[in-house]
């Protein structure tokens, strides 16, 4: 910057010396003055000149832009309700995976002119979860979503006998990295015994699916057993189908298992006595990796003109409800409800 010369007390404005100093000062001021046009408001600072001064607003905008994340999306959620292929995001750092196996189907009910047994409820599918370092995963991963097991058929009318057992649910997997197995199918009810509860499968590293309820059966008649409740994020079993007494009085089906503590959720309500249909299970949003509940068991027929009630379907890995029994040879036993299909949820956490 040019130098501004101070006037001294002996300087008079009429002297040539003082006039020279004044003129020199004005010249220097004109040379070094700061004009509005010298302010650069470009927020990218693209000019890159020594003769421009960026404004405070331009500086702040430029700094904010440099500090902003290159990818503003922090997570990507991929939900698979059927088989598919997962593709890794290039900026993924951690990947959390949830697998829920398919629920077991409920057992079909038996037929008898007196006491008869309801079908057993299917078991819920297993729940597995793991957080992977993204670098440990291949660029693409095959995803398999386990279908729920089919409900067993009820015994056809026309003769006494047993229904058909429900089938087991199928496993869900994330390549070879993670798997959750399907739940066991409920046993068939007959003219002599109740269907057994679905059990013995539905494994996962977080939770095993709870067992279904046993079908109802005894000379005095019996309500279908409730599916076993859970206190975690796993799936629950279906309720057992209602049985008939020796007087051909049909009883209600059992409720599907409930979630009683974290993320509480009711199971499917069992069908009412006298051939009521079991209700399906319940679920939260599919994106959160929380299992669904089992369907309610069907209510038993009281020997009139209706077949036993069908068991309710499980939801998101929940077990199917057992079928309700028939107390009249001419009427069919109720079919078991289908197990809920599994699911795979993949959450990618980005850098």
C-alpha positions as CSV (number, residue, x, y, z in Angstrom):
1,X,0.0,0.0,0.0
2,X,1.2,3.5,-0.8
3,X,2.3,5.8,2.1
4,X,0.1,8.6,3.4
5,X,2.3,11.6,4.3
6,X,1.3,13.5,7.5
7,X,1.0,17.2,7.4
8,X,3.1,19.0,10.2
9,X,2.0,21.9,12.3
10,X,4.2,24.3,10.3
11,X,2.7,23.3,7.0
12,X,0.3,25.8,5.6
13,X,-2.2,24.9,3.0
14,X,-0.9,27.7,0.8
15,X,2.7,26.5,0.7
16,X,3.8,24.5,-2.2
17,X,5.2,21.8,0.1
18,X,1.8,21.3,1.7
19,X,-0.1,21.3,-1.6
20,X,2.3,18.7,-2.8
21,X,1.7,16.5,0.2
22,X,-2.1,16.8,-0.2
23,X,-2.0,16.0,-3.8
24,X,0.3,13.1,-3.2
25,X,-2.0,11.7,-0.4
26,X,-5.1,11.9,-2.7
27,X,-3.1,10.2,-5.4
28,X,-2.2,7.4,-3.0
29,X,-5.8,7.1,-1.8
30,X,-7.1,6.8,-5.3
31,X,-4.5,4.2,-6.0
32,X,-5.3,2.0,-2.9
33,X,-9.0,2.7,-2.4
34,X,-11.3,-0.3,-1.9
35,X,-14.2,-0.4,-4.3
36,X,-17.4,-2.5,-4.2
37,X,-16.4,-4.0,-7.5
38,X,-13.3,-5.5,-5.7
39,X,-15.7,-7.8,-3.7
40,X,-16.0,-11.3,-5.2
41,X,-19.4,-12.9,-4.4
42,X,-18.8,-16.1,-6.4
43,X,-19.4,-18.9,-4.0
44,X,-17.1,-21.2,-5.9
45,X,-14.2,-18.7,-5.7
46,X,-13.5,-19.7,-9.3
47,X,-11.7,-16.4,-10.2
48,X,-8.7,-17.2,-8.0
49,X,-7.3,-13.6,-8.3
50,X,-5.1,-11.6,-5.9
51,X,-7.0,-8.5,-6.9
52,X,-10.3,-9.7,-5.6
53,X,-11.6,-10.2,-2.0
54,X,-14.3,-12.8,-1.5
55,X,-17.3,-11.7,0.6
56,X,-18.0,-13.3,4.0
57,X,-21.1,-15.0,2.5
58,X,-19.1,-16.4,-0.4
59,X,-16.4,-17.8,1.9
60,X,-19.1,-19.5,4.1
61,X,-20.8,-21.0,1.2
62,X,-17.5,-22.3,-0.3
63,X,-16.4,-23.8,3.1
64,X,-19.8,-25.4,3.6
65,X,-19.7,-27.0,0.2
66,X,-16.2,-28.4,0.8
67,X,-17.3,-29.9,4.2
68,X,-20.6,-31.4,2.9
69,X,-20.6,-35.2,2.5
70,X,-20.1,-36.4,-1.0
71,X,-23.0,-38.7,-0.6
72,X,-25.9,-37.2,1.5
73,X,-27.7,-40.6,1.7
74,X,-26.4,-42.3,4.9
75,X,-28.2,-45.6,4.5
76,X,-29.8,-47.7,1.7
77,X,-32.4,-50.3,2.7
78,X,-33.0,-53.2,0.3
79,X,-36.0,-55.4,1.2
80,X,-36.4,-58.8,-0.4
81,X,-39.8,-60.5,-0.3
82,X,-38.7,-63.0,-3.0
83,X,-35.5,-64.4,-4.4
84,X,-33.1,-61.8,-5.9
85,X,-29.6,-60.4,-6.1
86,X,-28.1,-57.8,-3.8
87,X,-25.6,-55.4,-5.3
88,X,-23.1,-53.7,-3.1
89,X,-23.0,-49.9,-3.1
90,X,-19.5,-48.5,-3.9
91,X,-19.5,-46.3,-0.9
92,X,-20.9,-48.9,1.6
93,X,-18.8,-49.2,4.8
94,X,-21.0,-51.5,6.9
95,X,-23.8,-53.8,5.9
96,X,-26.4,-55.1,8.3
97,X,-28.5,-58.1,7.2
98,X,-31.6,-59.6,8.6
99,X,-32.9,-63.1,7.5
100,X,-36.2,-64.5,8.6
101,X,-37.1,-68.1,7.6
102,X,-40.6,-69.1,6.4
103,X,-43.1,-70.2,9.1
104,X,-44.3,-73.8,9.3
105,X,-47.8,-74.6,8.1
106,X,-50.6,-75.6,10.5
107,X,-51.8,-79.1,10.6
108,X,-55.2,-80.2,9.1
109,X,-57.9,-81.4,11.5
110,X,-59.6,-84.8,11.8
111,X,-63.1,-86.0,11.4
112,X,-65.2,-88.1,13.8
113,X,-68.8,-88.5,14.8
114,X,-67.8,-87.8,18.4
115,X,-64.6,-86.4,19.7
116,X,-62.0,-85.4,17.2
117,X,-58.7,-83.5,17.2
118,X,-57.7,-80.1,15.9
119,X,-54.5,-79.6,13.9
120,X,-51.4,-78.3,15.6
121,X,-50.1,-74.8,14.9
122,X,-46.9,-74.4,12.8
123,X,-43.7,-73.1,14.3
124,X,-42.3,-69.6,13.5
125,X,-39.2,-69.3,11.3
126,X,-35.8,-68.4,12.7
127,X,-34.3,-64.9,12.8
128,X,-30.6,-64.2,12.0
129,X,-28.8,-60.9,11.8
130,X,-25.2,-59.8,11.4
131,X,-23.2,-56.6,10.6
132,X,-20.6,-57.2,7.9
133,X,-17.7,-55.0,6.9
134,X,-18.6,-54.1,3.4
135,X,-15.1,-55.0,2.1
136,X,-15.7,-58.6,3.2
137,X,-18.7,-59.0,0.9
138,X,-18.6,-59.8,-2.8
139,X,-19.9,-57.2,-5.3
140,X,-23.2,-59.2,-5.6
141,X,-24.8,-61.6,-3.3
142,X,-27.6,-64.1,-4.1
143,X,-30.6,-63.7,-1.8
144,X,-33.0,-66.5,-1.1
145,X,-36.4,-65.8,0.6
146,X,-37.9,-68.9,2.3
147,X,-41.5,-69.5,1.5
148,X,-43.8,-70.5,4.3
149,X,-44.9,-74.1,4.7
150,X,-48.3,-75.0,3.3
151,X,-51.1,-75.7,5.7
152,X,-52.2,-79.4,5.9
153,X,-55.5,-80.4,4.4
154,X,-58.4,-81.3,6.7
155,X,-59.8,-84.8,6.5
156,X,-62.5,-84.9,3.9
157,X,-66.0,-85.7,5.0
158,X,-67.6,-89.1,4.5
159,X,-65.5,-91.1,6.9
160,X,-63.6,-90.8,10.2
161,X,-59.9,-90.2,10.0
162,X,-57.0,-87.8,10.2
163,X,-56.1,-84.7,8.4
164,X,-52.7,-84.0,6.8
165,X,-49.7,-82.5,8.7
166,X,-48.5,-79.0,7.8
167,X,-45.2,-78.7,5.9
168,X,-42.1,-77.0,7.2
169,X,-41.1,-73.5,6.2
170,X,-38.1,-72.9,4.0
171,X,-34.8,-71.2,4.9
172,X,-33.9,-67.6,4.0
173,X,-30.3,-66.8,3.2
174,X,-27.9,-64.0,2.2
175,X,-25.5,-66.0,0.0
176,X,-23.3,-68.2,2.2
177,X,-22.9,-65.4,4.7
178,X,-26.1,-65.7,6.8
179,X,-29.1,-68.1,7.0
180,X,-32.3,-68.6,9.1
181,X,-34.1,-71.9,8.8
182,X,-37.9,-72.4,8.4
183,X,-40.3,-73.4,11.2
184,X,-41.6,-76.9,11.7
185,X,-45.1,-77.8,10.4
186,X,-47.9,-78.6,12.8
187,X,-49.1,-82.2,13.2
188,X,-52.4,-83.5,11.9
189,X,-55.4,-84.0,14.1
190,X,-57.4,-87.2,13.8
191,X,-60.4,-89.0,15.1
192,X,-58.2,-90.3,17.9
193,X,-55.6,-87.7,18.8
194,X,-54.9,-83.9,18.6
195,X,-52.3,-82.6,16.2
196,X,-48.9,-81.9,17.8
197,X,-47.4,-78.5,17.9
198,X,-44.9,-77.5,15.2
199,X,-41.4,-77.5,16.8
200,X,-37.8,-78.6,16.4
201,X,-36.7,-76.1,13.6
202,X,-36.9,-72.4,13.0
203,X,-33.3,-71.7,14.0
204,X,-31.4,-68.4,13.8
205,X,-28.4,-66.8,15.5
206,X,-30.7,-64.1,17.1
207,X,-33.9,-66.0,17.8
208,X,-35.5,-69.4,17.2
209,X,-39.2,-69.2,16.2
210,X,-41.5,-70.2,19.0
211,X,-43.5,-73.4,18.9
212,X,-47.1,-73.6,17.7
213,X,-50.0,-74.6,19.9
214,X,-51.2,-78.2,20.1
215,X,-54.6,-79.0,18.7
216,X,-57.5,-79.5,21.1
217,X,-58.7,-83.1,21.9
218,X,-60.3,-85.1,24.7
219,X,-63.6,-86.6,25.5
220,X,-64.7,-83.4,27.1
221,X,-63.5,-81.3,24.2
222,X,-60.6,-78.9,24.3
223,X,-59.7,-75.4,23.0
224,X,-56.7,-75.3,20.7
225,X,-53.5,-74.4,22.5
226,X,-52.1,-70.9,22.0
227,X,-48.9,-70.4,20.1
228,X,-45.9,-69.8,22.3
229,X,-45.2,-66.1,23.0
230,X,-41.8,-64.4,22.5
231,X,-40.0,-61.7,24.3
232,X,-37.6,-60.8,21.4
233,X,-37.8,-59.7,17.8
234,X,-38.3,-63.2,16.5
235,X,-41.4,-64.9,15.1
236,X,-44.1,-66.9,16.9
237,X,-46.0,-70.1,16.3
238,X,-49.7,-70.5,15.2
239,X,-52.5,-71.5,17.5
240,X,-53.8,-75.0,17.6
241,X,-57.2,-75.9,16.1
242,X,-60.1,-76.5,18.4
243,X,-61.3,-80.0,19.2
244,X,-64.7,-81.6,19.4
245,X,-66.1,-83.3,22.5
246,X,-67.8,-86.7,22.6
247,X,-71.1,-84.9,22.3
248,X,-69.8,-83.3,19.0
249,X,-69.5,-79.9,20.6
250,X,-66.9,-77.8,18.8
251,X,-64.5,-75.6,20.7
252,X,-62.5,-72.5,19.8
253,X,-59.1,-72.4,18.2
254,X,-56.1,-71.1,20.1
255,X,-54.5,-67.7,19.5
256,X,-51.3,-67.3,17.6
257,X,-48.2,-66.5,19.8
258,X,-47.8,-62.9,20.8
259,X,-44.8,-60.7,21.3
260,X,-45.1,-59.6,24.9
261,X,-42.3,-57.2,25.7
262,X,-40.2,-55.4,23.0
263,X,-42.3,-54.1,20.0
264,X,-45.4,-55.8,21.4
265,X,-47.6,-57.4,18.8
266,X,-50.6,-59.7,19.1
267,X,-50.9,-63.1,17.5
268,X,-53.8,-64.0,15.2
269,X,-57.0,-64.5,17.1
270,X,-58.3,-68.1,17.2
271,X,-61.6,-69.0,15.4
272,X,-64.7,-69.1,17.5
273,X,-66.4,-72.3,18.5
274,X,-68.6,-73.9,15.9
275,X,-66.4,-73.6,12.9
276,X,-65.0,-70.1,13.3
277,X,-62.1,-69.3,10.9
278,X,-58.8,-68.4,12.5
279,X,-57.4,-64.9,12.0
280,X,-54.0,-64.2,10.3
281,X,-51.0,-63.1,12.4
282,X,-49.7,-59.5,12.5
283,X,-46.5,-57.7,11.6
284,X,-44.8,-54.3,11.7
285,X,-43.2,-52.7,8.6
286,X,-41.2,-55.2,6.5
287,X,-38.1,-52.9,6.6
288,X,-37.2,-53.3,10.2
289,X,-36.2,-57.0,10.4
290,X,-38.8,-57.8,13.0
291,X,-40.6,-61.1,12.7
292,X,-44.4,-61.5,12.4
293,X,-46.8,-63.5,14.6
294,X,-48.6,-66.8,14.0
295,X,-52.2,-67.2,12.8
296,X,-55.0,-68.3,15.1
297,X,-56.3,-71.9,15.1
298,X,-59.6,-72.7,13.5
299,X,-62.7,-73.4,15.6
300,X,-64.1,-76.9,15.6
301,X,-67.5,-77.7,14.0
302,X,-70.3,-78.9,16.3
303,X,-71.6,-81.6,14.1
304,X,-74.0,-79.4,12.1
305,X,-73.7,-78.5,8.4
306,X,-70.3,-76.8,8.3
307,X,-66.7,-78.1,8.1
308,X,-64.2,-77.2,10.8
309,X,-62.8,-73.7,10.6
310,X,-59.6,-73.1,8.7
311,X,-56.5,-71.9,10.6
312,X,-55.2,-68.4,10.1
313,X,-52.1,-67.7,8.1
314,X,-48.8,-66.6,9.7
315,X,-47.2,-63.3,8.7
316,X,-43.5,-62.6,8.0
317,X,-42.2,-66.0,9.2
318,X,-45.1,-66.6,11.7
319,X,-46.5,-70.1,11.9
320,X,-49.9,-71.0,10.5
321,X,-52.8,-71.9,12.7
322,X,-54.1,-75.4,13.0
323,X,-57.4,-76.4,11.5
324,X,-60.5,-76.9,13.5
325,X,-61.9,-80.4,14.0
326,X,-65.2,-81.7,12.7
327,X,-67.7,-83.4,14.9
328,X,-69.8,-84.9,12.1
329,X,-68.6,-87.6,9.7
330,X,-70.3,-85.9,6.8
331,X,-68.3,-82.7,7.3
332,X,-64.6,-82.1,6.6
333,X,-62.0,-81.1,9.1
334,X,-60.6,-77.6,8.8
335,X,-57.4,-77.0,6.9
336,X,-54.3,-75.6,8.5
337,X,-53.2,-72.1,7.8
338,X,-50.1,-71.4,5.6
339,X,-46.9,-70.3,7.3
340,X,-45.8,-66.8,6.6
341,X,-43.2,-66.3,4.0
342,X,-39.8,-65.2,5.2
343,X,-37.9,-62.0,4.3
344,X,-34.4,-60.7,3.9
345,X,-33.6,-57.0,4.7
346,X,-30.2,-55.5,3.8
347,X,-29.2,-52.1,5.3
348,X,-26.1,-50.5,3.8
349,X,-24.4,-47.8,5.9
350,X,-22.5,-45.5,3.5
351,X,-19.3,-43.5,4.1
